[in-house]
Amino acid sequence: MHMNLQFISQNLVQRGDEYIRNNGLDHFHHHAATLLKECRIAESFDLEETLKLGMRAEELATQNYKSFEFSDLPITISRGEFCFVDLYFWRRRPTTIHNHHFSGAFIGLLGKNVDLEFSFESKRAIGKFHEWGELKLLQERIISPGHVVSIAPLDGFIHQNHHQSDLTVNLCFRTLDIKNESLSGYLYSGLRHSKDPQLMMRVERLKRLLNFGPVDLASVGLDEAMAFLIQNYDSGISHPRFQELIASCQEKIQAEAGLNLEELLQSHWKMIEDLEEQYE
């Protein structure tokens, strides 16, 4: 008789908490992968039952992603002192290239995705939150139900998932966020951009201020300019104030960093489109 997803997840969290309590976080990603392989959770996965569980998610645990900002549907199904278990539902599409500000492992439960793992070698810092460097593909693997991948924190594991089924479900067994560390995104064309919460908030505020009147372009720093262009690439917004800010940011980045960020973004998204065309 198969154990249900909730029971297995609670057991994972208990064993994960015990390991971290006794050994710390340094090698938790290896232990998390081992526990996921041992529990054989993919064999117990039932989509219909899991969807019912999703309707009761708030009764099960405090949700990690309250505003659904990651995946097409994230559900936290078990939570402990140091770690928790999330389910991520994905429609057919790629993720960004990113690292992680936590430690753990993930397992495929439904569907197929192609996982690309990278390394990043920094060449020079640009502002406080950006770096120019070289992104190299280390390996490509197929994530099918039962396949486990460990998640080392920060640049220990940089990857991109290409979810190639109409519906893919992954389970992530992970620690809490590492304090004072932000995850990063990467462009195929060699730019690393930190998702620092304060920077993201300033960029969002800048975009909203445009709705009320002209903004002081001189007050926009290099990091804000780069983050604004990355977040709003190919947005389709034609408002004159928005376009003026786009042009101002491009000029600032070219003058201060010697980069044509528009070309780097075009090259990156062309690569994404080419990869998507290869989906089965």
Backbone hydrogen bonds in HBPLUS format (Angstrom, degrees):
<---DONOR---> <-ACCEPTOR-->    atom                        ^
c    i                          cat <-CA-CA->   ^        H-A-AA   ^      H-
h    n   atom  resd res      DA  || num        DHA   H-A  angle D-A-AA Bond
n    s   type  num  typ     dist DA aas  dist angle  dist       angle   num
A0008-ILE N   A0004-ASN O   3.09 MM   4  6.39 168.5  2.10 160.0 162.9     1
A0009-SER N   A0005-LEU O   2.95 MM   4  6.05 159.9  1.99 148.3 154.3     2
A0010-GLN N   A0006-GLN O   2.96 MM   4  6.16 158.7  2.01 149.8 155.2     3
A0011-ASN N   A0007-PHE O   3.07 MM   4  6.33 153.8  2.14 146.9 153.9     4
A0012-LEU N   A0008-ILE O   2.91 MM   4  6.21 152.2  1.98 148.8 156.8     5
A0013-VAL N   A0009-SER O   2.99 MM   4  6.25 162.8  2.02 153.2 156.6     6
A0014-GLN N   A0010-GLN O   3.06 MM   4  6.27 160.4  2.09 146.5 151.7     7
A0015-ARG N   A0011-ASN O   3.02 MM   4  6.22 164.0  2.05 149.8 153.8     8
A0016-GLY N   A0012-LEU O   2.76 MM   4  5.92 149.3  1.86 148.0 158.0     9
A0017-ASP N   A0013-VAL O   2.83 MM   4  5.98 163.8  1.86 153.5 156.9    10
A0018-GLU N   A0014-GLN O   3.08 MM   4  6.27 158.4  2.13 142.9 148.8    11
A0019-TYR N   A0015-ARG O   3.03 MM   4  6.21 157.6  2.08 142.5 148.2    12
A0020-ILE N   A0016-GLY O   3.00 MM   4  6.24 169.8  2.02 156.1 158.0    13
A0021-ARG N   A0017-ASP O   2.88 MM   4  5.99 157.2  1.93 150.0 156.9    14
A0022-ASN N   A0018-GLU O   3.14 MM   4  6.30 145.7  2.26 142.6 150.5    15
A0022-ASN N   A0019-TYR O   3.15 MM   3  5.29 125.2  2.46  97.3 110.8    16
A0023-ASN N   A0019-TYR O   2.73 MM   4  5.75 145.9  1.84 153.4 164.6    17
A0024-GLY N   A0020-ILE O   2.83 MM   4  4.43 150.2  1.92 121.6 126.1    18
A0028-PHE N   A0025-LEU O   3.16 MM   3  5.12 171.4  2.17 111.2 113.7    19
A0030-HIS N   A0027-HIS O   3.16 MM   3  5.68 133.5  2.39 110.0 120.6    20
A0031-HIS N   A0027-HIS O   3.37 MM   4  6.76 162.0  2.40 150.1 154.9    21
A0032-ALA N   A0028-PHE O   2.71 MM   4  5.89 161.8  1.74 162.9 168.3    22
A0033-ALA N   A0029-HIS O   3.20 MM   4  6.25 156.2  2.26 135.3 140.6    23
A0034-THR N   A0030-HIS O   3.12 MM   4  6.41 155.3  2.18 144.4 151.2    24
A0035-LEU N   A0031-HIS O   2.93 MM   4  6.22 161.5  1.96 155.5 159.8    25
A0036-LEU N   A0032-ALA O   3.00 MM   4  6.21 157.2  2.05 148.6 154.7    26
A0037-LYS N   A0033-ALA O   3.04 MM   4  6.27 155.3  2.10 147.1 153.3    27
A0038-GLU N   A0034-THR O   2.98 MM   4  6.20 156.3  2.03 149.3 156.1    28
A0039-CYS N   A0035-LEU O   3.03 MM   4  6.18 151.2  2.12 149.3 155.4    29
A0043-GLU N   A0040-ARG O   3.19 MM   3  5.81 143.5  2.33 111.6 120.1    30
A0044-SER N   A0041-ILE O   3.00 MM   3  5.30 146.9  2.11 106.0 116.0    31
A0045-PHE N   A0042-ALA O   3.33 MM   3  5.21 162.2  2.37  99.3 104.5    32
A0050-THR N   A0046-ASP O   2.92 MM   4  6.07 151.8  2.00 153.0 162.2    33
A0051-LEU N   A0047-LEU O   2.90 MM   4  6.15 152.5  1.98 155.0 161.4    34
A0052-LYS N   A0048-GLU O   3.23 MM   4  6.52 150.5  2.32 141.7 149.2    35
A0053-LEU N   A0049-GLU O   2.97 MM   4  6.27 149.5  2.07 141.2 150.0    36
A0054-GLY N   A0050-THR O   2.89 MM   4  6.20 143.6  2.02 143.1 153.2    37
A0055-MET N   A0052-LYS O   3.18 MM   3  5.38 133.2  2.41  99.6 111.0    38
A0056-ARG N   A0053-LEU O   2.94 MM   3  5.25 145.6  2.06 105.7 116.5    39
A0057-ALA N   A0054-GLY O   3.27 MM   3  4.94 165.6  2.30 103.5 104.2    40
A0059-GLU N   A0056-ARG O   2.82 MM   3  5.40 143.0  1.96 117.6 129.1    41
A0060-LEU N   A0057-ALA O   2.93 MM   3  5.14 140.9  2.08 104.4 116.1    42
A0061-ALA N   A0057-ALA O   3.31 MM   4  6.60 160.6  2.35 169.7 169.4    43
A0072-ASP N   A0089-PHE O   2.93 MM  17  5.59 141.0  2.08 162.9 172.7    44
A0089-PHE N   A0073-LEU O   2.93 MM  16  5.03 158.2  1.97 140.6 147.8    45
A0075-ILE N   A0087-LEU O   2.89 MM  12  5.07 154.2  1.96 144.8 150.7    46
A0087-LEU N   A0075-ILE O   2.73 MM  12  5.07 151.9  1.81 142.7 152.5    47
A0077-ILE N   A0085-VAL O   2.97 MM   8  5.90 151.4  2.05 153.4 162.7    48
A0085-VAL N   A0078-SER O   2.86 MM   7  5.29 159.7  1.90 154.0 155.6    49
A0080-GLY N   A0083-CYS O   2.82 MM   3  5.44 157.8  1.87 168.3 173.0    50
A0176-LEU N   A0082-PHE O   3.14 MM  94  6.07 133.4  2.36 153.4 147.5    51
A0084-PHE N   A0174-ARG O   2.85 MM  90  5.69 153.8  1.91 161.5 170.4    52
A0174-ARG N   A0084-PHE O   3.02 MM  90  5.69 164.2  2.04 170.0 171.7    53
A0086-ASP N   A0172-CYS O   2.87 MM  86  5.13 166.3  1.89 152.6 156.4    54
A0172-CYS N   A0086-ASP O   2.81 MM  86  5.13 164.4  1.83 149.2 154.7    55
A0088-TYR N   A0170-ASN O   2.85 MM  82  5.28 164.0  1.88 161.8 163.6    56
A0170-ASN N   A0088-TYR O   3.00 MM  82  5.28 160.3  2.04 150.5 155.4    57
A0090-TRP N   A0168-THR O   2.77 MM  78  5.04 157.2  1.82 158.8 161.8    58
A0168-THR N   A0090-TRP O   2.86 MM  78  5.04 161.2  1.89 149.8 155.0    59
A0093-ARG N   A0163-HIS O   3.06 MM  70  5.28 121.2  2.42 127.6 143.7    60
A0163-HIS N   A0093-ARG O   2.96 MM  70  5.28 146.3  2.08 145.8 140.6    61
A0095-THR N   A0161-ASN O   2.85 MM  66  5.45 149.2  1.94 158.6 166.6    62
A0186-TYR N   A0097-ILE O   3.02 MM  89  5.36 139.4  2.19 140.6 142.7    63
A0098-HIS N   A0159-HIS O   3.03 MM  61  5.76 163.1  2.06 154.6 155.0    64
A0159-HIS N   A0098-HIS O   3.04 MM  61  5.76 161.2  2.07 156.9 155.2    65
A0099-ASN N   A0184-SER O   3.14 MM  85  5.69 148.0  2.24 150.1 155.8    66
A0154-LEU N   A0100-HIS O   2.63 MM  54  5.02 165.7  1.64 166.2 161.4    67
A0178-ILE N   A0101-HIS O   2.76 MM  77  5.56 162.0  1.80 149.0 153.6    68
A0175-THR N   A0103-SER O   2.88 MM  72  5.54 145.1  2.00 158.7 170.0    69
A0104-GLY N   A0151-ILE O   3.01 MM  47  4.93 152.2  2.09 139.2 142.3    70
A0151-ILE N   A0104-GLY O   2.63 MM  47  4.93 166.9  1.65 138.7 133.8    71
A0105-ALA N   A0173-PHE O   2.94 MM  68  5.48 149.4  2.03 147.1 157.1    72
A0173-PHE N   A0105-ALA O   2.88 MM  68  5.48 163.3  1.90 170.9 175.9    73
A0106-PHE N   A0149-VAL O   2.86 MM  43  5.50 158.1  1.91 156.2 161.8    74
A0149-VAL N   A0106-PHE O   2.91 MM  43  5.50 160.0  1.95 160.4 166.6    75
A0107-ILE N   A0171-LEU O   2.89 MM  64  5.36 150.5  1.98 149.3 159.1    76
A0171-LEU N   A0107-ILE O   2.95 MM  64  5.36 162.3  1.98 154.4 160.0    77
A0108-GLY N   A0147-HIS O   3.08 MM  39  5.58 152.9  2.16 147.2 154.3    78
A0146-GLY N   A0108-GLY O   2.78 MM  38  5.50 159.4  1.82 149.8 145.9    79
A0109-LEU N   A0169-VAL O   2.86 MM  60  5.45 160.7  1.90 163.5 161.5    80
A0110-LEU N   A0169-VAL O   3.18 MM  59  4.91 146.5  2.30 140.3 138.6    81
A0169-VAL N   A0110-LEU O   3.01 MM  59  4.91 157.6  2.06 124.6 128.7    82
A0164-GLN N   A0112-LYS O   2.94 MM  52  5.76 150.2  2.03 146.6 156.3    83
A0113-ASN N   A0143-ILE O   3.13 MM  30  5.22 155.4  2.19 137.5 145.0    84
A0143-ILE N   A0113-ASN O   2.73 MM  30  5.22 172.3  1.73 175.0 174.7    85
A0114-VAL N   A0162-HIS O   2.91 MM  48  5.00 153.6  1.98 136.0 136.6    86
A0162-HIS N   A0114-VAL O   2.81 MM  48  5.00 151.0  1.89 139.1 148.8    87
A0115-ASP N   A0141-ARG O   2.80 MM  26  5.30 162.3  1.83 166.2 167.4    88
A0141-ARG N   A0115-ASP O   2.98 MM  26  5.30 157.3  2.03 146.2 153.6    89
A0116-LEU N   A0160-GLN O   2.89 MM  44  5.20 172.1  1.90 153.2 155.6    90
A0160-GLN N   A0116-LEU O   2.86 MM  44  5.20 140.1  2.02 143.4 154.8    91
A0117-GLU N   A0139-GLN O   2.92 MM  22  5.37 172.4  1.93 160.9 163.3    92
A0138-LEU N   A0117-GLU O   2.69 MM  21  5.48 163.2  1.71 147.7 152.4    93
A0139-GLN N   A0117-GLU O   3.35 MM  22  5.37 156.4  2.41 132.5 135.9    94
A0118-PHE N   A0158-ILE O   2.82 MM  40  5.29 165.2  1.85 144.7 148.4    95
A0119-SER N   A0136-LYS O   2.86 MM  17  5.25 147.3  1.97 144.8 155.4    96
A0136-LYS N   A0119-SER O   2.92 MM  17  5.25 163.9  1.95 146.9 152.3    97
A0121-GLU N   A0134-GLU O   2.95 MM  13  5.17 161.8  1.98 144.1 149.3    98
A0134-GLU N   A0121-GLU O   2.86 MM  13  5.17 154.3  1.92 141.0 148.8    99
A0123-LYS N   A0132-TRP O   2.76 MM   9  5.67 160.3  1.79 145.2 148.9   100
A0124-ARG N   A0132-TRP O   3.09 MM   8  5.42 153.7  2.16 150.2 152.9   101
A0132-TRP N   A0124-ARG O   2.87 MM   8  5.42 169.3  1.88 167.5 170.1   102
A0126-ILE N   A0130-HIS O   2.78 MM   4  5.02 169.1  1.79 139.7 136.0   103
A0194-SER N   A0129-PHE O   2.93 MM  65  5.25 172.7  1.94 169.5 169.1   104
A0131-GLU N   A0192-ARG O   3.03 MM  61  5.08 153.6  2.10 141.2 145.3   105
A0192-ARG N   A0131-GLU O   2.86 MM  61  5.08 171.8  1.87 154.4 157.2   106
A0133-GLY N   A0190-GLY O   2.81 MM  57  5.10 161.7  1.84 158.1 161.6   107
A0147-HIS N   A0144-SER O   2.96 MM   3  5.62 163.9  1.98 152.5 153.1   108
A0156-GLY N   A0153-PRO O   3.09 MM   3  5.52 157.4  2.14 131.6 134.0   109
A0157-PHE N   A0154-LEU O   3.31 MM   3  6.41 178.5  2.31 131.7 131.5   110
A0181-GLU N   A0178-ILE O   3.31 MM   3  5.80 143.6  2.45 139.6 134.5   111
A0195-LYS N   A0183-LEU O   2.83 MM  12  5.65 165.8  1.85 162.6 161.2   112
A0185-GLY N   A0193-HIS O   2.86 MM   8  5.28 167.9  1.88 151.2 152.4   113
A0193-HIS N   A0185-GLY O   2.82 MM   8  5.28 169.3  1.83 151.9 154.9   114
A0187-LEU N   A0191-LEU O   2.85 MM   4  5.19 149.8  1.94 146.2 155.9   115
A0190-GLY N   A0187-LEU O   2.95 MM   3  5.51 162.7  1.98 122.0 122.2   116
A0200-MET N   A0196-ASP O   2.91 MM   4  6.16 164.7  1.93 162.2 167.0   117
A0201-MET N   A0197-PRO O   2.93 MM   4  6.10 150.9  2.01 143.9 151.9   118
A0202-ARG N   A0198-GLN O   2.98 MM   4  6.22 155.2  2.04 145.6 151.9   119
A0203-VAL N   A0199-LEU O   2.98 MM   4  6.23 158.9  2.02 153.8 159.3   120
A0204-GLU N   A0200-MET O   3.00 MM   4  6.18 156.5  2.06 144.1 150.5   121
A0205-ARG N   A0201-MET O   2.89 MM   4  6.09 156.3  1.95 147.1 154.1   122
A0206-LEU N   A0202-ARG O   2.88 MM   4  6.09 155.1  1.95 145.0 151.9   123
A0207-LYS N   A0203-VAL O   3.06 MM   4  6.33 158.1  2.10 146.5 151.3   124
A0208-ARG N   A0204-GLU O   3.05 MM   4  6.32 156.4  2.11 147.3 153.5   125
A0209-LEU N   A0205-ARG O   2.85 MM   4  6.07 150.4  1.94 151.5 160.0   126
A0211-ASN N   A0208-ARG O   2.99 MM   3  5.54 153.6  2.06 112.3 120.1   127
A0212-PHE N   A0209-LEU O   2.98 MM   3  5.53 159.6  2.02 116.0 122.4   128
A0219-SER N   A0216-ASP O   2.97 MM   3  5.56 153.3  2.04 115.0 123.1   129
A0220-VAL N   A0217-LEU O   3.19 MM   3  5.49 165.2  2.21 110.1 114.7   130
A0225-ALA N   A0221-GLY O   2.89 MM   4  6.09 156.8  1.95 150.2 157.4   131
A0226-MET N   A0222-LEU O   2.97 MM   4  6.23 160.9  2.01 153.7 157.8   132
A0227-ALA N   A0223-ASP O   2.92 MM   4  6.07 170.3  1.93 154.1 157.3   133
A0228-PHE N   A0224-GLU O   2.83 MM   4  5.85 154.0  1.90 145.9 153.6   134
A0229-LEU N   A0225-ALA O   3.12 MM   4  6.33 160.7  2.16 145.3 149.4   135
A0230-ILE N   A0226-MET O   2.99 MM   4  6.21 164.5  2.02 153.5 158.1   136
A0231-GLN N   A0227-ALA O   2.95 MM   4  6.03 164.8  1.97 149.5 153.6   137
A0232-ASN N   A0228-PHE O   3.02 MM   4  6.01 143.5  2.16 141.7 151.4   138
A0242-PHE N   A0239-HIS O   3.04 MM   3  5.29 118.1  2.43 105.2 120.4   139
A0243-GLN N   A0239-HIS O   2.97 MM   4  6.27 164.2  1.99 161.1 166.0   140
A0244-GLU N   A0240-PRO O   2.87 MM   4  6.00 150.3  1.95 146.5 155.0   141
A0245-LEU N   A0241-ARG O   3.08 MM   4  6.26 152.8  2.15 141.1 147.5   142
A0246-ILE N   A0242-PHE O   2.96 MM   4  6.27 156.5  2.01 150.5 157.5   143
A0247-ALA N   A0243-GLN O   3.03 MM   4  6.23 165.5  2.05 148.7 151.4   144
A0248-SER N   A0244-GLU O   2.96 MM   4  6.14 156.2  2.02 144.1 151.2   145
A0249-CYS N   A0245-LEU O   2.86 MM   4  6.04 158.6  1.90 152.7 157.8   146
A0250-GLN N   A0246-ILE O   2.99 MM   4  6.26 160.5  2.03 151.3 156.5   147
A0251-GLU N   A0247-ALA O   3.04 MM   4  6.26 159.3  2.08 148.5 153.6   148
A0252-LYS N   A0248-SER O   3.00 MM   4  6.19 157.2  2.05 146.9 153.2   149
A0253-ILE N   A0249-CYS O   3.00 MM   4  6.19 164.7  2.02 155.4 158.5   150
A0254-GLN N   A0250-GLN O   3.06 MM   4  6.20 159.8  2.10 146.9 152.6   151
A0255-ALA N   A0251-GLU O   2.94 MM   4  6.07 160.0  1.98 148.3 153.9   152
A0256-GLU N   A0252-LYS O   2.87 MM   4  5.94 164.1  1.90 153.2 157.5   153
A0257-ALA N   A0253-ILE O   2.84 MM   4  5.30 150.9  1.93 135.2 143.8   154
A0258-GLY N   A0254-GLN O   3.06 MM   4  4.49 131.4  2.31 108.5 117.9   155
A0263-GLU N   A0260-ASN O   3.13 MM   3  5.58 122.5  2.48 106.4 118.7   156
A0264-LEU N   A0260-ASN O   3.20 MM   4  6.58 155.1  2.27 147.3 154.7   157
A0265-LEU N   A0261-LEU O   2.88 MM   4  6.08 157.3  1.93 153.4 158.7   158
A0266-GLN N   A0262-GLU O   2.97 MM   4  6.18 156.9  2.02 145.5 152.2   159
A0267-SER N   A0263-GLU O   2.92 MM   4  6.10 161.0  1.96 148.2 153.1   160
A0268-HIS N   A0264-LEU O   2.97 MM   4  6.16 155.1  2.04 142.4 149.3   161
A0269-TRP N   A0265-LEU O   2.98 MM   4  6.17 173.5  1.98 156.7 157.2   162
A0270-LYS N   A0266-GLN O   2.96 MM   4  6.04 143.3  2.09 143.3 153.5   163
A0271-MET N   A0267-SER O   3.14 MM   4  6.34 150.4  2.23 141.3 148.3   164
A0271-MET N   A0268-HIS O   3.10 MM   3  5.22 119.3  2.49  96.9 111.2   165
A0272-ILE N   A0268-HIS O   3.07 MM   4  6.48 152.8  2.15 146.4 154.1   166
A0273-GLU N   A0269-TRP O   2.99 MM   4  6.16 160.9  2.03 142.7 147.3   167
A0274-ASP N   A0270-LYS O   2.96 MM   4  6.18 156.3  2.01 146.4 152.9   168
A0275-LEU N   A0271-MET O   3.00 MM   4  6.25 156.1  2.06 149.3 155.4   169
A0276-GLU N   A0272-ILE O   2.92 MM   4  6.19 156.5  1.97 151.0 157.9   170
A0277-GLU N   A0273-GLU O   3.06 MM   4  6.29 144.8  2.19 144.8 153.4   171
A0278-GLN N   A0275-LEU O   3.01 MM   3  5.30 148.0  2.12 104.5 114.4   172
A0279-TYR N   A0276-GLU O   3.10 MM   3  5.38 165.4  2.12 110.3 114.8   173
